[in-house]
């Protein structure tokens, strides 16, 4: 397992290898459904498959494979209200699948739903 970080075009990133993971604690509005927005580099390739968790709830399984070549892009994942019930913060985790990579993740933030 390896966790590392670096920078691309002035933005920092994180990734983890082979079942590894990394996380951030983010503020939420209690008792409301919200959204998680994550920024990726669209040209990432090379066995990138990982799960995204908000506390213990899996909100996405992601595969990065040249999804939007040459540009950054964002994905938005729904966070059910039950996950934020009575909370002011949650832990967002990115877990690499075995023999795969999680990330690079360039940014993540919590948003109110549209």
N, C-alpha and C positions, 0 to 999 in steps of 0.2 A: 504494500500500500504506500502510495506517495501522494502527498499534498503539495502543490506548488502554486506560485503566482508569478505575475510579471506584468508587462504592459504592451499594448498595441495602440498605435495612433493616439497616444496620450491617455488612454484608459487602462486602468488596472484590471487584472483578471485573476480568477482562481480556477484550479481544476484538481481532480483527484483520480488516481488510477486503481484498477483491479480491486474493486470492492471498497475502496476508500471513500471518504465523504468529507464535506465541509459544511459550515452553517453560519447563519447570521441570526441575531435576535432583532426583531422588528416590531415597532409599535403598531397596535390595531385599535379600532374603535370597538369597545365591548358590545357583545350581543348583536352584531350586525354581520351579514354576509358581505364579504369584500373580495378583492381581486389581488393576485400576485402578478406583477409584471417583471419579466426577466429579460435582460439584454444579452444576446449572443452575437458572435461573429459568424456571418453567413457562409464564410469559406472554410470553416472548420470541418475536418474529415478525420478518418483514421480510427474507427471503432469507438465512437462516442455514443454511448447509450447509458442512460441513468434515470433514476426516479427522483421526483421532487416531492418532498414532504413538508407540510405545515403542521407543526407539532407531530402527532403520530398519523396524520391523515395524508395518504398519498394523493396528490392533486394532479400529477402528470407522470407519464413515462416519455422521455424525450430521446430522439435519435438525431444527432447532428451529422449531416453528410452533404456538405456543400449546398445547404438549404437556400441560401441567397448569396451567391458568389460576389465577393468584392465589397460587401456592405454589412454594417451592423443591422440587426433587426430585433424586434421585441415580440415575445409571446406573452399572452395573458391567460392566467389560470384562475378559475373560480375557487373561492374559499367558502365553504358552507358556514352558516351562522353558528352551528353547533361547535365549530372549532374555536370560535372567538368568545364563546359563552363565558361571561364573567372574567375575561382577560383583558389586560392592557398591552400585552406583548405576546408574540409567538416566536418559536424557533423554526426557521426555514432551513431545511437540509437538502443537500444534493448528494445522492448515493450512487456511485458508479456500479454498474453490473460487473460480475466477475469477468476478468480479462478485458474489460472495457474502460472507458474514461468518462468522468463526469465533468462537464464544462467544455471549454472555458465559459465562465459566467462573468460578465462585465459589470452588471448592475442588477439589483433586485429591490423592489419597493412594493409597499402595500397601497392599494388604491380603493376608493369608494367605488361601488358598482355604478355603471353608467345609468 
